[in-house]
């Protein structure tokens, strides 16, 4: 007795399978592949028509406008750029957001931040501050985790509805920090202008790494270049007071003056910014110029315990013990 064939291999089973294939093919032809769509396309209309359409929904469900065949060597990102030509241009400019990201991620795909099929009014850009490499734009969010009111920082808090320009958020600096300290911001903007990113990079509150101090009256040289801003720009508040910073040495180094003011306040006459301890002193200014072997004598040999006032200027005052004549020729050693 012959075994009975499986049900799917009977004439009726094969006919049913054929009819199923025909029905699916008909639906594909009638609906343009929309039966496989995970959701509706975005229908928000842009200001210009890109690729001949005003929104993704205007594509009519033609999947191949955006999606490439699995066997195609053309990436989906290229299909995006064929329509979004302005973004393609941004990718070649490092001062734009897309250009910055392109330099950080050579395999960057549009769908990493831009999603579709989430509905007609859904956002096309989905990026969180947690996984977004914001420091790549030249401004770190290390010090910007929350708003002045305590709420978590969101992209639109600084960028509004557009994040296309990496420097577009500068205007938000003023409006947000005015809420934090209006008096300081008013004075700060008056003195330094509104181009916040020329000094601030988000890694610290003052952006010393980017601020060119040489444009001011007080140029930074020597060890001053490694000094923290707040060390000179002191204030009773949490923020520094830039306008009140002293420009004279004594304004910062009064506590370092081992002479207790005996030599006046012109510290720069002896000290240089290279190193405070390395001082060069013109002894001729005292009325007792050093010459000969006096040039190699340590200061402390004459100025014991750093006492400078009243130091004797006569030879015998220091060299009495060296007088082999026992004073027979008087005390005017310089005569001989």
C-alpha positions as CSV (number, residue, x, y, z in Angstrom):
1,X,0.0,0.0,0.0
2,X,1.4,3.3,-1.1
3,X,2.0,6.0,1.7
4,X,-0.3,9.0,1.4
5,X,1.5,12.3,0.4
6,X,1.7,15.2,2.9
7,X,-1.3,17.5,2.9
8,X,0.8,20.5,1.6
9,X,1.9,18.4,-1.4
10,X,-1.5,17.3,-2.5
11,X,-3.1,18.9,-5.5
12,X,-5.4,21.0,-3.2
13,X,-2.4,22.1,-1.0
14,X,-0.3,23.2,-4.0
15,X,-3.3,25.1,-5.5
16,X,-3.8,26.9,-2.2
17,X,-0.1,27.8,-2.0
18,X,-0.3,29.1,-5.6
19,X,-3.4,31.2,-4.8
20,X,-1.7,32.7,-1.7
21,X,1.3,33.8,-3.8
22,X,-1.0,35.3,-6.4
23,X,-2.9,37.2,-3.7
24,X,0.3,38.5,-2.1
25,X,1.6,39.6,-5.5
26,X,-1.6,41.4,-6.3
27,X,-1.6,43.2,-2.9
28,X,2.0,44.3,-3.5
29,X,1.1,45.6,-6.9
30,X,-1.9,47.4,-5.7
31,X,-0.5,48.9,-2.4
32,X,3.1,49.6,-3.6
33,X,4.7,47.5,-0.8
34,X,2.9,49.4,2.0
35,X,1.7,46.2,3.5
36,X,5.3,45.7,4.9
37,X,5.5,49.2,6.3
38,X,6.0,49.3,10.1
39,X,4.0,52.6,10.3
40,X,2.9,55.8,8.7
41,X,5.5,58.2,7.3
42,X,6.0,61.7,8.6
43,X,3.7,64.2,6.9
44,X,5.2,67.4,8.1
45,X,5.7,69.7,5.2
46,X,9.1,71.4,4.8
47,X,9.8,74.9,3.5
48,X,11.2,73.5,0.3
49,X,10.5,70.5,-1.9
50,X,13.2,67.9,-1.7
51,X,13.4,65.2,-4.4
52,X,10.2,66.5,-5.8
53,X,8.1,65.9,-2.6
54,X,7.2,68.2,0.3
55,X,7.2,65.4,3.0
56,X,8.1,61.8,3.3
57,X,4.4,60.9,3.3
58,X,4.2,62.4,-0.2
59,X,6.2,59.5,-1.5
60,X,3.1,57.5,-1.9
61,X,4.5,54.5,-0.1
62,X,7.2,53.9,-2.7
63,X,9.7,52.1,-0.5
64,X,12.5,52.2,-3.1
65,X,12.7,56.0,-2.9
66,X,14.4,55.6,0.5
67,X,15.2,51.9,0.9
68,X,17.7,50.1,-1.3
69,X,17.5,46.4,-2.3
70,X,19.4,44.0,0.0
71,X,21.8,43.1,-2.8
72,X,22.5,46.8,-3.7
73,X,25.8,48.3,-2.9
74,X,24.2,51.7,-2.5
75,X,23.7,52.5,1.2
76,X,20.4,53.9,2.5
77,X,22.3,57.0,3.7
78,X,23.1,57.9,0.1
79,X,19.4,57.9,-0.7
80,X,18.8,60.3,2.1
81,X,21.5,62.7,0.8
82,X,20.2,62.5,-2.8
83,X,17.2,64.5,-1.5
84,X,18.7,66.4,1.5
85,X,21.4,68.1,-0.5
86,X,21.9,70.8,2.1
87,X,22.9,68.2,4.7
88,X,25.3,66.7,2.1
89,X,27.0,70.1,1.9
90,X,27.1,70.4,5.7
91,X,29.0,67.1,5.9
92,X,31.9,68.7,4.0
93,X,32.0,71.7,6.4
94,X,33.5,71.0,9.9
95,X,31.9,74.1,11.5
96,X,28.4,72.5,11.1
97,X,26.9,69.9,13.4
98,X,26.7,67.2,10.6
99,X,30.2,68.1,9.6
100,X,31.6,67.7,13.1
101,X,29.8,64.3,13.5
102,X,31.1,63.2,10.1
103,X,34.7,63.7,11.3
104,X,34.0,61.7,14.5
105,X,32.1,58.8,12.9
106,X,33.2,57.8,9.4
107,X,30.5,55.2,9.2
108,X,27.7,57.6,10.4
109,X,24.3,56.6,9.2
110,X,21.3,59.0,9.1
111,X,19.0,56.6,10.9
112,X,21.3,56.7,13.9
113,X,19.5,60.0,14.9
114,X,16.6,60.2,12.4
115,X,13.7,57.8,12.6
116,X,10.7,57.2,10.4
117,X,7.4,55.2,10.4
118,X,6.5,56.6,13.8
119,X,3.4,58.5,12.6
120,X,2.5,61.5,10.6
121,X,3.4,64.1,13.3
122,X,6.2,62.2,15.0
123,X,9.7,63.8,15.4
124,X,12.1,62.8,12.7
125,X,15.1,63.5,15.0
126,X,15.6,61.4,18.1
127,X,18.8,61.9,20.0
128,X,19.4,62.0,23.7
129,X,22.2,63.9,25.5
130,X,23.2,60.6,27.2
131,X,24.6,59.0,24.0
132,X,25.2,62.1,21.9
133,X,29.0,63.0,21.5
134,X,28.4,66.7,22.3
135,X,32.1,67.3,23.1
136,X,32.9,66.7,19.4
137,X,31.2,70.0,18.6
138,X,33.7,71.9,20.6
139,X,31.4,72.4,23.6
140,X,31.2,69.8,26.4
141,X,28.1,69.3,28.4
142,X,30.1,68.3,31.5
143,X,28.9,71.4,33.4
144,X,25.5,71.6,31.7
145,X,23.5,68.7,33.1
146,X,20.6,70.8,34.5
147,X,18.8,74.1,33.9
148,X,18.8,77.0,36.2
149,X,15.4,75.8,37.6
150,X,16.8,72.4,38.3
151,X,15.2,70.6,35.4
152,X,17.3,68.2,33.3
153,X,18.9,69.8,30.2
154,X,17.2,69.0,26.9
155,X,18.5,69.8,23.4
156,X,15.8,72.3,22.6
157,X,16.6,74.2,25.8
158,X,19.6,75.6,23.9
159,X,18.9,74.9,20.3
160,X,15.2,75.4,20.0
161,X,13.7,73.5,17.2
162,X,16.9,73.4,15.1
163,X,20.3,71.8,15.8
164,X,21.7,72.1,12.3
165,X,24.3,74.8,13.2
166,X,26.9,73.8,15.8
167,X,27.1,77.5,17.0
168,X,23.3,78.3,16.9
169,X,22.9,77.9,20.6
170,X,25.0,80.8,21.6
171,X,22.0,83.1,22.0
172,X,20.6,80.7,24.6
173,X,23.7,81.2,26.8
174,X,22.6,84.8,27.7
175,X,18.9,84.0,28.2
176,X,19.7,81.0,30.5
177,X,22.5,82.5,32.5
178,X,20.6,85.8,33.0
179,X,18.2,83.7,35.1
180,X,21.1,82.4,37.2
181,X,22.8,85.8,37.8
182,X,21.4,88.8,35.9
183,X,23.7,91.4,37.4
184,X,26.8,89.3,36.6
185,X,25.7,88.5,33.0
186,X,24.9,92.2,32.2
187,X,28.4,93.2,33.4
188,X,30.1,90.3,31.7
189,X,28.4,90.9,28.3
190,X,29.3,94.5,28.5
191,X,33.0,93.7,29.1
192,X,33.5,90.7,26.9
193,X,30.7,90.7,24.3
194,X,28.2,88.0,23.4
195,X,30.4,85.5,21.6
196,X,30.4,83.1,24.5
197,X,32.1,80.2,22.6
198,X,35.2,82.2,22.0
199,X,36.1,81.7,25.7
200,X,33.9,78.9,27.0
201,X,34.1,75.3,26.0
202,X,31.9,73.7,28.7
203,X,34.8,71.8,30.3
204,X,35.2,74.5,32.9
205,X,33.3,77.7,33.8
206,X,35.9,80.1,32.4
207,X,37.4,78.5,29.3
208,X,41.0,79.5,30.1
209,X,42.2,77.2,27.4
210,X,40.6,79.3,24.7
211,X,40.7,82.8,26.1
212,X,43.4,85.1,24.6
213,X,44.5,87.2,27.5
214,X,47.0,89.1,25.3
215,X,44.1,91.2,23.9
216,X,43.9,92.8,27.4
217,X,46.2,95.3,29.1
218,X,47.6,92.5,31.2
219,X,49.4,89.9,29.1
220,X,50.0,86.5,30.7
221,X,53.7,85.3,30.7
222,X,55.7,82.8,32.6
223,X,53.9,81.0,35.4
224,X,50.9,83.4,35.1
225,X,49.9,81.2,32.1
226,X,49.4,78.2,34.4
227,X,47.4,80.2,37.0
228,X,43.7,79.5,37.4
229,X,41.5,82.4,36.4
230,X,39.8,82.5,39.8
231,X,43.2,82.9,41.5
232,X,43.4,86.5,40.2
233,X,39.7,87.2,39.5
234,X,38.6,86.8,43.1
235,X,35.0,87.4,44.2
236,X,32.8,86.8,47.2
237,X,30.4,85.2,44.9
238,X,30.7,81.8,43.2
239,X,31.5,83.5,39.9
240,X,34.7,85.5,39.5
241,X,34.9,89.2,39.2
242,X,36.9,89.9,36.1
243,X,36.8,93.7,36.3
244,X,38.2,93.8,39.8
245,X,41.4,91.8,39.1
246,X,44.5,93.8,40.1
247,X,47.2,94.5,37.5
248,X,50.1,95.3,39.9
249,X,52.3,92.6,41.4
250,X,51.6,93.6,45.0
251,X,47.8,93.2,44.4
252,X,48.4,89.4,44.3
253,X,51.8,88.9,45.9
254,X,51.6,91.1,49.1
255,X,51.8,87.9,51.2
256,X,54.9,86.8,49.2
257,X,56.8,90.0,50.0
258,X,59.6,88.8,52.3
259,X,60.9,92.4,52.5
260,X,57.7,93.7,54.3
261,X,57.5,96.7,52.0
262,X,61.1,97.9,52.6
263,X,61.7,98.1,48.9
264,X,58.4,99.7,48.0
265,X,55.7,98.3,45.8
266,X,57.5,98.1,42.4
267,X,58.0,94.3,42.6
268,X,58.8,94.1,38.9
269,X,62.1,96.0,39.5
270,X,63.5,92.7,40.8
271,X,60.9,89.9,40.2
272,X,59.7,88.5,36.9
273,X,56.7,86.4,36.1
274,X,58.9,83.5,35.1
275,X,59.4,82.5,38.8
276,X,58.7,84.7,41.8
277,X,61.7,83.3,43.7
278,X,64.1,84.2,40.8
279,X,64.8,87.9,41.5
280,X,67.4,90.1,39.9
281,X,68.3,93.2,41.9
282,X,70.2,96.3,40.7
283,X,72.3,97.0,43.8
284,X,73.4,100.3,42.3
285,X,69.9,101.7,43.1
286,X,70.8,101.5,46.8
287,X,73.8,103.9,46.6
288,X,76.2,101.0,47.1
289,X,77.0,99.5,43.7
290,X,78.5,96.0,43.8
291,X,81.8,95.4,42.0
292,X,84.6,92.9,42.0
293,X,84.2,90.0,44.3
294,X,81.2,91.7,45.9
295,X,79.2,90.5,42.9
296,X,79.5,86.9,43.9
297,X,78.7,87.4,47.6
298,X,75.4,85.9,48.8
299,X,72.9,88.5,49.8
300,X,72.5,86.9,53.3
301,X,76.2,87.4,54.1
302,X,75.6,91.2,54.4
303,X,71.8,91.1,55.0
304,X,71.6,88.7,57.9
305,X,68.1,87.5,58.7
306,X,66.9,89.5,55.6
307,X,67.5,92.8,57.4
308,X,68.2,95.3,54.7
309,X,67.7,98.7,56.3
310,X,70.8,100.1,58.1
311,X,73.3,97.7,56.5
312,X,76.7,99.4,56.8
313,X,78.4,100.6,53.6
314,X,82.0,101.0,55.0
315,X,84.6,98.4,54.3
316,X,85.7,98.0,58.0
317,X,82.2,97.2,59.0
318,X,82.4,93.9,57.2
319,X,86.2,93.4,56.9
320,X,87.5,94.4,60.4
321,X,88.6,90.8,61.0
322,X,90.5,90.8,57.7
323,X,92.5,94.0,58.7
324,X,96.1,92.8,59.0
325,X,97.2,96.3,60.1
326,X,95.1,96.3,63.2
327,X,93.7,99.7,62.4
328,X,97.2,101.3,62.2
329,X,96.2,103.0,58.9
330,X,92.7,104.0,59.9
331,X,89.4,102.8,58.7
332,X,89.4,104.1,55.1
333,X,90.3,100.7,53.5
334,X,89.3,101.9,50.0
335,X,92.2,104.3,50.1
336,X,94.5,101.3,49.3
